[in-house]
Amino acid sequence: MEQLKRNIFLNQMSGQRAVRIPGFCDVHVHLREPGFSYKETIGSGTAAAARGGYTAVCTMPNLNPVPDSAEHLKVQQDIISRDAKIHVYPYAAITVNEEGRQLSDMEELAGHVIAFSDDGHGVQSDGMMEEAMRRAKALDKLIVAHCEDNSLLHGGYIHDGKYAKEHGHRGICSKSEWGQIERDIALAEKTGCGYHVCHISTKESVELIRNAKARGVNVTCETAPHYLLLCEDDLQEEGRFKMNPPLRSREDYEALIKGIQDGTIDMIATDHAPHSAEEKSRGLEKSAFGIVGIETAFPLLYTYLVKEGVITFERLTELMVYAPRRRFGIPLDENDYSVWDLEAETVIDPEEFLSKGKSTPFAGWRINGICRKTVVGGVTVYEEEH
């Protein structure tokens, strides 16, 4: 609580209570540039992040070109230098072109990236992942894993649960996620590599990570707001409910809540994944995987977790501010913060988003909390229009 008191201040602004919160840090976003600027750009994505109170983000490497060499990474770095409104830390790919056949030039890249990930793809080869971990360990870099066993997907696109069965959809089984986590934990234990698991969604994943931590394995994980607020019971026949991993069962949802309460889950990341309106208009089966979330994460979690007594405000700031920075070595400047009116009430309207992506399952949800201003390095990078 003392840490919270030192870093969060109450102010008066426009006659209302305003809370100054240290800048949020999201270790899992898709800014889509270079290669897919029709979905998002570094400019639009970081503007959206600033509106959500974020002052630092880590951008995933499923781009074109994939940052698997210094030459390819520089394309992205140049755009970040030119257009980013907040701090942006790029990932490098684990494998060349994220194809899982050959390791990237990890030694050349290590000094210029936050960590290594093949996000969007699970590394299928046990031997490839073990070698990647050995090299990352030598470089003092994290391996950040999107865990997905392709042999278990069978063309699925939502959770292999009751909704899929009742509505005739092809399902994605939980083991496609937790099976690779189980393998990777064993490899991390063997190699000593720092290992971080992306967007966990199943009860088995939570338990595997809980047990690994108890054994002293160097493992952390994240989940996303949609897995903490929704489950398959909330699905509708619209692309805005399609993401990877999918919304799972109520039992999985309950395990994730327990995981953020007891510290098994270290941080919350949005997996902000914008697509064009057309790509998200094809229903559950044919729409692209991914939703946006960086503008709505904090007010949703504050409204439906903190105000409902699920977690404390202090725990939410740990999950969104401090834990991501500690694990990934991202500094927090006292001049990086956002100012929130927590008493203000509004309704989520995707048409107001600064992101190019508008697809969210939370459209129409009532929330408390409006970001009035975000500051990076003492410079205002977002201010609410009055």
C-alpha positions as CSV (number, residue, x, y, z in Angstrom):
1,M,0.0,0.0,0.0
2,E,2.9,2.4,0.7
3,Q,4.1,2.0,-2.9
4,L,0.6,2.9,-4.1
5,K,0.5,6.0,-1.8
6,R,3.9,7.2,-3.1
7,N,2.9,6.9,-6.8
8,I,-0.8,7.7,-7.0
9,F,-1.9,11.2,-6.1
10,L,-5.3,12.8,-5.7
11,N,-5.8,16.1,-7.4
12,Q,-8.7,18.4,-8.2
13,M,-9.5,19.0,-11.8
14,S,-12.6,20.6,-13.2
15,G,-14.2,20.3,-9.7
16,Q,-13.9,16.5,-9.9
17,R,-11.7,13.9,-8.2
18,A,-8.7,13.0,-10.4
19,V,-6.2,10.3,-9.8
20,R,-2.7,10.3,-11.2
21,I,-1.5,6.8,-12.0
22,P,2.0,5.8,-13.1
23,G,2.0,4.9,-16.8
24,F,0.6,1.5,-17.7
25,C,2.9,-1.0,-19.5
26,D,1.5,-3.5,-22.0
27,V,4.0,-6.2,-23.0
28,H,1.7,-7.6,-25.7
29,V,0.4,-5.3,-28.5
30,H,0.2,-5.5,-32.3
31,L,1.0,-2.2,-33.9
32,R,0.9,-3.9,-37.4
33,E,3.6,-1.7,-38.9
34,P,5.6,-2.4,-41.1
35,G,3.5,-4.5,-43.4
36,F,-0.1,-4.1,-42.3
37,S,-0.7,-0.4,-41.9
38,Y,-4.3,-0.7,-43.2
39,K,-5.0,-2.4,-39.8
40,E,-3.0,-0.1,-37.6
41,T,0.1,2.1,-37.6
42,I,2.7,2.9,-35.0
43,G,1.2,6.4,-34.9
44,S,-2.4,5.3,-34.5
45,G,-1.6,2.5,-32.1
46,T,0.4,4.5,-29.8
47,A,-2.2,7.3,-29.8
48,A,-4.7,4.7,-28.8
49,A,-2.4,3.5,-26.1
50,A,-1.9,7.0,-24.7
51,R,-5.7,7.4,-24.6
52,G,-5.8,4.2,-22.5
53,G,-3.2,5.5,-20.0
54,Y,-0.3,3.5,-21.4
55,T,3.2,5.1,-21.6
56,A,5.1,1.9,-22.7
57,V,4.2,-1.0,-25.0
58,C,6.0,-4.0,-26.4
59,T,5.1,-4.6,-30.0
60,M,4.9,-8.2,-31.4
61,P,7.0,-9.3,-34.4
62,N,4.3,-10.8,-36.7
63,L,5.1,-8.1,-39.3
64,N,6.4,-7.8,-42.8
65,P,9.3,-7.9,-42.8
66,V,9.5,-10.1,-39.7
67,P,12.2,-8.6,-37.3
68,D,14.4,-11.7,-37.5
69,S,17.6,-9.8,-38.5
70,A,19.0,-6.4,-37.7
71,E,18.2,-5.3,-41.3
72,H,14.5,-6.2,-40.9
73,L,14.3,-4.8,-37.4
74,K,15.6,-1.4,-38.6
75,V,12.6,-0.9,-40.8
76,Q,10.4,-1.0,-37.7
77,Q,12.8,1.0,-35.5
78,D,12.8,3.9,-38.0
79,I,9.0,4.1,-37.9
80,I,9.0,4.0,-34.1
81,S,11.6,6.8,-34.0
82,R,9.5,8.9,-36.3
83,D,5.9,8.2,-35.2
84,A,5.6,6.7,-31.8
85,K,3.9,8.9,-29.2
86,I,4.9,6.7,-26.2
87,H,7.8,4.3,-25.4
88,V,7.7,1.3,-27.8
89,Y,9.9,-1.7,-27.3
90,P,10.0,-4.2,-30.2
91,Y,10.2,-7.9,-30.0
92,A,12.4,-10.0,-32.3
93,A,11.2,-13.3,-33.7
94,I,12.5,-16.5,-32.3
95,T,12.7,-18.1,-35.7
96,V,13.3,-16.8,-39.2
97,N,10.0,-15.5,-40.6
98,E,8.3,-17.0,-37.6
99,E,8.2,-20.3,-39.5
100,G,9.8,-22.5,-36.8
101,R,12.5,-24.0,-39.1
102,Q,15.6,-21.9,-38.3
103,L,16.5,-19.7,-35.3
104,S,16.7,-16.0,-36.0
105,D,20.0,-14.1,-35.6
106,M,19.5,-13.8,-31.8
107,E,23.0,-12.6,-31.0
108,E,22.8,-9.8,-33.5
109,L,19.3,-8.8,-32.3
110,A,19.5,-9.1,-28.6
111,G,20.8,-5.6,-27.8
112,H,18.0,-4.0,-29.7
113,V,14.8,-5.8,-28.6
114,I,12.9,-6.4,-25.4
115,A,12.7,-10.2,-25.8
116,F,12.2,-13.0,-28.4
117,S,8.8,-14.3,-29.4
118,D,7.1,-16.0,-32.4
119,D,3.7,-14.6,-31.3
120,G,0.9,-15.8,-33.5
121,H,2.6,-19.1,-33.8
122,G,3.7,-21.8,-31.4
123,V,7.2,-23.1,-31.8
124,Q,6.3,-26.7,-32.8
125,S,9.7,-28.4,-32.5
126,D,10.9,-29.3,-29.0
127,G,14.5,-29.2,-30.1
128,M,14.1,-25.7,-31.7
129,M,12.5,-24.3,-28.5
130,E,15.2,-25.8,-26.3
131,E,18.0,-24.3,-28.5
132,A,16.2,-21.0,-28.5
133,M,16.0,-21.0,-24.7
134,R,19.7,-21.9,-24.4
135,R,20.7,-19.0,-26.6
136,A,18.3,-16.6,-24.9
137,K,19.7,-17.6,-21.5
138,A,23.2,-16.8,-22.7
139,L,22.0,-13.4,-23.9
140,D,20.0,-12.7,-20.7
141,K,16.8,-12.4,-22.7
142,L,13.3,-13.8,-22.1
143,I,11.6,-16.3,-24.4
144,V,8.0,-15.1,-24.7
145,A,5.8,-17.8,-26.0
146,H,2.5,-18.0,-27.8
147,C,1.6,-21.6,-26.9
148,E,-0.3,-23.4,-29.6
149,D,0.1,-27.0,-30.8
150,N,-0.9,-27.0,-34.4
151,S,-1.5,-30.8,-34.4
152,L,-4.4,-30.3,-32.1
153,L,-6.2,-27.4,-33.8
154,H,-8.2,-29.3,-36.5
155,G,-9.4,-26.1,-38.1
156,G,-11.0,-24.8,-34.9
157,Y,-11.8,-21.2,-34.3
158,I,-13.6,-21.0,-30.9
159,H,-13.3,-22.9,-27.7
160,D,-14.1,-26.6,-27.9
161,G,-16.9,-26.4,-25.4
162,K,-20.7,-26.3,-25.1
163,Y,-21.2,-23.2,-27.4
164,A,-19.3,-24.9,-30.2
165,K,-21.3,-28.1,-29.9
166,E,-24.6,-26.3,-29.6
167,H,-24.0,-24.1,-32.6
168,G,-22.1,-26.4,-34.9
169,H,-18.7,-24.7,-34.7
170,R,-15.3,-26.3,-34.9
171,G,-13.5,-26.0,-31.5
172,I,-10.0,-25.4,-30.3
173,C,-9.2,-27.7,-27.4
174,S,-7.6,-26.5,-24.2
175,K,-4.6,-28.9,-24.6
176,S,-3.5,-27.0,-27.7
177,E,-2.4,-24.3,-25.2
178,W,-1.5,-26.0,-22.0
179,G,0.3,-28.9,-23.7
180,Q,3.0,-26.5,-25.1
181,I,3.1,-24.7,-21.7
182,E,3.9,-28.0,-20.0
183,R,6.6,-28.7,-22.5
184,D,8.1,-25.2,-22.3
185,I,8.1,-25.2,-18.5
186,A,10.2,-28.4,-18.6
187,L,12.6,-26.9,-21.0
188,A,12.9,-23.7,-19.0
189,E,13.6,-25.8,-15.9
190,K,16.2,-27.7,-17.9
191,T,17.9,-24.6,-19.4
192,G,17.4,-22.0,-16.7
193,C,16.0,-19.6,-19.3
194,G,13.6,-16.9,-18.3
195,Y,10.2,-17.9,-19.8
196,H,7.1,-15.8,-20.1
197,V,3.7,-17.2,-21.4
198,C,1.4,-15.1,-23.5
199,H,-2.3,-14.7,-23.0
200,I,-3.1,-17.8,-20.9
201,S,-6.8,-18.8,-21.1
202,T,-7.2,-22.3,-19.5
203,K,-7.4,-23.6,-16.0
204,E,-4.7,-26.2,-16.7
205,S,-2.3,-23.4,-17.8
206,V,-2.9,-21.6,-14.5
207,E,-2.2,-24.8,-12.5
208,L,0.9,-25.7,-14.5
209,I,2.4,-22.2,-13.9
210,R,1.4,-22.2,-10.3
211,N,3.2,-25.5,-9.7
212,A,6.2,-24.4,-11.7
213,K,6.6,-21.3,-9.7
214,A,6.5,-23.4,-6.5
215,R,9.4,-25.4,-7.8
216,G,11.4,-22.3,-8.5
217,V,11.1,-22.3,-12.3
218,N,11.9,-18.9,-13.8
219,V,8.4,-18.4,-15.4
220,T,5.9,-15.6,-15.5
221,C,2.6,-15.2,-17.5
222,E,0.0,-12.8,-18.6
223,T,-3.7,-12.9,-19.3
224,A,-5.9,-10.4,-21.1
225,P,-9.0,-8.4,-19.9
226,H,-11.4,-10.4,-22.1
227,Y,-10.5,-13.6,-20.4
228,L,-11.1,-12.0,-17.0
229,L,-14.5,-10.6,-18.0
230,L,-16.0,-13.0,-20.5
231,C,-16.3,-16.7,-21.2
232,E,-17.9,-18.9,-23.9
233,D,-21.3,-18.2,-22.3
234,D,-21.0,-14.6,-23.7
235,L,-20.3,-15.6,-27.3
236,Q,-22.3,-14.1,-30.1
237,E,-22.2,-14.9,-33.8
238,E,-20.0,-11.9,-34.6
239,G,-16.3,-11.5,-35.4
240,R,-15.8,-9.2,-32.4
241,F,-16.0,-12.3,-30.2
242,K,-13.2,-14.1,-32.1
243,M,-9.7,-14.1,-30.7
244,N,-6.8,-16.5,-30.2
245,P,-6.8,-18.1,-27.7
246,P,-10.6,-18.2,-27.7
247,L,-12.9,-17.4,-24.8
248,R,-13.0,-20.6,-22.8
249,S,-15.4,-22.1,-20.3
250,R,-16.7,-20.6,-17.1
251,E,-14.4,-22.9,-15.1
252,D,-11.4,-21.5,-17.0
253,Y,-12.6,-18.0,-16.4
254,E,-12.9,-18.7,-12.6
255,A,-9.4,-20.2,-12.6
256,L,-8.0,-17.1,-14.2
257,I,-9.6,-14.9,-11.7
258,K,-8.1,-17.0,-8.9
259,G,-4.8,-16.7,-10.7
260,I,-4.8,-12.9,-10.6
261,Q,-5.9,-12.9,-7.0
262,D,-3.2,-15.3,-5.7
263,G,-0.3,-14.0,-7.9
264,T,0.0,-17.0,-10.2
265,I,-0.8,-14.6,-13.1
266,D,1.8,-11.8,-13.0
267,M,0.4,-9.2,-15.3
268,I,-2.4,-8.2,-17.6
269,A,-1.7,-7.5,-21.3
270,T,-4.3,-6.5,-23.8
271,D,-3.1,-8.5,-26.9
272,H,-4.4,-5.4,-28.8
273,A,-4.9,-6.9,-32.3
274,P,-6.6,-4.5,-34.7
275,H,-8.0,-5.6,-38.1
276,S,-10.0,-3.9,-40.8
277,A,-13.8,-3.7,-40.5
278,E,-14.1,-6.1,-43.4
279,E,-11.8,-8.7,-41.9
280,K,-13.9,-8.7,-38.7
281,S,-17.3,-8.8,-40.5
282,R,-17.3,-12.5,-41.5
283,G,-18.8,-14.0,-38.3
284,L,-17.1,-16.4,-35.9
285,E,-15.9,-18.9,-38.5
286,K,-14.3,-16.6,-41.1
287,S,-13.4,-13.4,-39.3
288,A,-9.7,-12.8,-38.5
289,F,-8.6,-13.6,-35.0
290,G,-8.1,-10.7,-32.7
291,I,-9.8,-7.7,-31.0
292,V,-8.7,-4.3,-29.8
293,G,-8.4,-3.4,-26.2
294,I,-5.8,-0.9,-25.3
295,E,-8.2,2.0,-24.9
296,T,-10.6,0.2,-22.7
297,A,-8.5,-2.1,-20.5
298,F,-8.1,-0.1,-17.4
299,P,-11.7,1.3,-17.1
300,L,-13.1,-2.2,-17.7
301,L,-10.9,-3.8,-15.1
302,Y,-11.5,-1.0,-12.7
303,T,-15.3,-1.1,-13.1
304,Y,-15.8,-4.9,-13.1
305,L,-12.9,-6.2,-10.9
306,V,-11.9,-3.4,-8.5
307,K,-15.4,-1.8,-7.9
308,E,-16.9,-5.3,-7.6
309,G,-14.3,-6.3,-5.0
310,V,-12.6,-9.0,-7.0
311,I,-9.2,-7.4,-6.6
312,T,-7.9,-4.2,-5.0
313,F,-6.9,-1.1,-6.8
314,E,-3.4,-1.7,-5.6
315,R,-3.4,-5.2,-7.2
316,L,-4.6,-3.8,-10.5
317,T,-1.8,-1.3,-10.6
318,E,0.7,-4.1,-9.8
319,L,-0.7,-6.1,-12.8
320,M,-0.7,-3.2,-15.2
321,V,2.2,-0.9,-14.1
322,Y,4.8,-2.5,-11.9
323,A,5.0,-6.3,-12.7
324,P,5.4,-5.9,-16.4
325,R,8.2,-3.4,-16.0
326,R,10.0,-5.6,-13.4
327,R,9.9,-8.7,-15.5
328,F,10.9,-7.1,-18.8
329,G,13.3,-4.5,-17.4
330,I,11.3,-1.5,-18.6
331,P,12.0,1.7,-16.6
332,L,9.3,3.8,-15.0
333,D,10.0,7.5,-15.2
334,E,8.2,9.7,-12.6
335,N,7.2,11.9,-15.5
336,D,5.3,9.0,-17.2
337,Y,1.7,8.9,-15.9
338,S,-1.9,9.3,-16.7
339,V,-4.7,11.3,-15.0
340,W,-8.1,9.6,-14.5
341,D,-11.5,10.7,-13.4
342,L,-12.6,7.5,-11.8
343,E,-16.1,8.9,-10.9
344,A,-17.0,9.6,-14.5
345,E,-19.3,7.1,-16.2
346,T,-19.5,6.4,-19.9
347,V,-20.4,3.8,-22.5
348,I,-17.8,2.1,-24.7
349,D,-18.3,3.3,-28.3
350,P,-15.8,1.9,-30.8
351,E,-16.4,4.8,-33.2
352,E,-14.6,7.0,-30.6
353,F,-11.4,4.8,-30.6
354,L,-8.2,6.3,-31.9
355,S,-7.1,2.9,-33.0
356,K,-7.9,2.0,-36.6
357,G,-9.4,-1.2,-35.2
358,K,-12.9,-1.0,-33.9
359,S,-13.7,-4.6,-33.1
360,T,-14.4,-5.2,-29.4
361,P,-16.8,-7.5,-27.5
362,F,-17.2,-4.7,-25.0
363,A,-19.1,-2.3,-27.3
364,G,-22.0,-0.8,-25.3
365,W,-20.6,-1.8,-21.9
366,R,-21.0,0.9,-19.2
367,I,-17.7,1.8,-17.5
368,N,-16.3,4.1,-14.8
369,G,-13.1,5.9,-15.5
370,I,-12.2,8.4,-18.2
371,C,-8.6,9.2,-19.0
372,R,-8.2,13.0,-19.0
373,K,-4.5,13.2,-19.8
374,T,-1.4,11.0,-20.4
375,V,2.1,12.4,-20.0
376,V,5.4,10.8,-21.3
377,G,8.7,12.3,-20.2
378,G,6.8,15.4,-18.9
379,V,5.2,16.0,-22.3
380,T,1.4,15.6,-22.7
381,V,0.8,13.0,-25.4
382,Y,-3.0,12.7,-24.9
383,E,-5.5,15.1,-23.5
384,E,-9.3,14.6,-23.6
385,E,-11.2,16.9,-25.8
386,H,-13.8,19.0,-24.0
